[in-house]
Amino acid sequence: MSEKPSSFSIKNWSQDDQPREKLRDKGKATLSDAELIAILIGSGNRQESAVALSKRILASVDNNLNELGKLSIKQLMAFKGIGEAKAISITAAMELGRRRRGEEALKKSKITSSTSVFELMQPIIGELPHEEFWIIYLNNSNKVIQKNQLSKGGITGTLVDVRLVLKNALEVGATGLILAHNHPSGTLKPSAADKQITNKLKNAGENLDIKVLDHLIITEKAYFSFADENLL
């Protein structure tokens, strides 16, 4: 007789293979990524447990949770045993993780280095398929007052409205600016347009005692800092 699908439900596994109980009894840090995903999906399919299915999904993205977060609901549903509801659960969990990382970066709102800028902005723009240009406004203690998206799409010097940037800086009482944009291609080399934007804002801000402190090019895992490379 063929095995019932329900036999692969978590509640029917041996005690050692039950990630819910493992989390409850031993703590969340003891669980593997696959076990955590298995809790989200609850059951696998006729051929494999939820953990085995989760391992297969993770293997498809080289066990990289950032890459898992990029999979669409349709792509997740391509795995046997993952219906729309399970795919939505995984997507929601990945998005919560991304937002949590962003909130944790906001708590550390004092900018002390280029790394702290990367930690603040990578969750926002590091994994986007298109370019976005942002301005971070700082007070004289280098604390973040505000951060605004200035443009979306390709980056050219003409897209940056210097007057708007400086007008907003004066309105919020900023004394420093940090520019940040992403390179979806993964390259960290600044373009001629990147350098032009930086100099344009730097020169305009000097007359108002508003300093451009840095310009970061951000990718998924790394960044390039104009300040660190002495390009300011």
N, C-alpha and C positions, 0 to 999 in steps of 0.2 A: 504494500500500500504506500502511496506517495506521502511524503511528509507534509504536514499542514503548515501553511505560511506562518501561523502563530507560534510555531515552535522556535522561531528565530526572534521572537519578542524578547526584550531584555529580561522580563520577569521570569522566563523559563530557562535562563542560562544558569550555569553553575555559579556558586557564590564568588569565586575568584574572577569570573568574567563579567560581573555586573558593575559597570562604571558608576551608576547612581549610588549604589551602596558603598563603593570604594571612595567616592567623593565625600559621602556622609561620614564614613568611619575613619578615613585616613587623610582627608583634606584635599582640596582642589589641586594643589601643586603636585600631587602624586599621579595625576592622570596624564596620559599622553594626549596629544592633539586629537588623535583618532578617537580616543575614548570620550573626549569632550564632545566631539561632533556626533558620536553615537548616541549620547544622551539627548542631543537635539532631535535626531531623526527617529529614535525609539526602537526601530526594527529595521532589519535588512530585507532580503528577498529569500526565495526558496533555497538558493544555493549558498548564501553567505549571511553571516551575522551582521549586525549594525556596525560593529567594530571593523570587521573585514571590509565591508562596503566603504566605510569612512577611510580606511587605509588606502583603498583603491582610488577614491576621489582625491585624496591628498597626493598620492603618487603621480596623478595626472598633472599636478602643478608643482612637481619636484618638492613636495612637502613644504611649500612656502605659503604661509597663511595670507600674506599680502596678495599673492597671485590667486588664492582661493577667493578672496574678497572681490576680485575683478570678474569672476564668472557670473554670467547672467542666469536668471531663473531657467531659461530655456537650455542653457549649457549644462546646468546641474541636473535637469530632468532627463538628460541623455543617458544618465547612469541608471541601470535597471534597479528598481527599488526606491528611486527618488521621484516621488510625484510632486505636484505643484505645492502642496502644503509643506512638505519637507524642504523643498528648495527655498521656499519663502522663509522658513525658520532659519536655515543656514545663512541666507542673505541678511536677514534681520540681525542675527548674532554678529556677523562680520561688520555690519554698519555700527552696531553698538560699540564694538571694540575700537573701531576707527574714531568714533566720537569721544570715547573715553580718553583715548590718547591725546586728542585735541584739547580736552578740558584739563587734563593733567599738565599739559604744556602751558595753558593759560594761567594756572596757579603760580607757575614759576615766571611771573610776568616781567621780572626785572631782567633786562637783556645784559648779560655779562660777557658774552662772546658770540662768535658766529655760530657755534654749536647750539646755543640757546635759541637763536633765530631759526635754525634748521628744525629744532624740536617743535617750535611753535607753528611753523608753516608746512612742514612735510605732510602732516595728516590732512592738510587742506588742499595742497596743490601737487604733492609729490607723485601721485599716482594717476593724475588726469591724462586723458588722451589728447588734450588740446592745451595750448599755452594760456596762462593767466598771469597778469601783472598786478602785484599788490604793493601797497604802501603801508608801512607800520609807523605810527606816530608815537614818539616818546617824549616824556617830560625831562626835566634836567637831572632827574635821578635815574634816567634810563629805564623807567618803567613804561610799559605799554599803555597808552591812553586809548588808542583805537587802531584798528587795521581795516583797510578798505581795498576792495577789488577795484582796480583802475581800468583794466581792459581785459577782454577775453578774446582769444583767437591769436592771430599772428602778432608779433611784437615789432613795431617800427617806432622811430622817434616821433612820428607825427601823431601816434595814438595817445601819447602822454600829454595831457593838458596841464602844463606847468602852473598856470594861474589857478586852476582848480585845486591842485595839490597844495599849493602854498596858502590859498584862501582857507582851506580846511585846517591846515596846520595852525594858522593864526586863530581860528575859531575855537579849536580845542586846546590851545595853549601849548602846542608842541614846540620843543626846541631842537629836536633831532628827528631825522627820517631814516628809515631803512627800506630799501627797495628789494623786492623779491619776486622772482618769476621762475616758472618751471620749464624744463626742456624735456618734452615727452620722448624725444629721440634717445635720451640717456647721455648725450654729450655734455661735458662740463665746460667746454671752451666758450668764452664770451664772444658774441658776434660784434661786428662794427656797430650795429644798431644798439646793442646792449651798452656799449661804451658811450655811444652818443647820448642815450637817455640819461646815463649816470652823470655825465659832464653837464648836460643841460640843466638838470635839477640842482646839481651842486653849485653851479655858477649863479643860478637864480636865487637859491636859498641864502647865499652868503650876504646879500644885501639886506636880508631880514633877520640875520643872525640865526638862521635855521640851518643846521648842518646835516648833510647827507653822511651818515656814519658808516654805511655799508650797502652793498648790493649783492644779494645772493642768487645764484643760479642753482635751482634745486631739482634733483632727480629722485627716483624712488629710494635710493640707498645712500646718496652722497650729495655733496654740494661744493660750489665754488664761491669763495668770498673775495670780493674786490679789495676789502680792507686787509685781509690776511695776505693777499698777493701784492700789496702796495700799489694798487691801481687807482686809489682815490687821491 
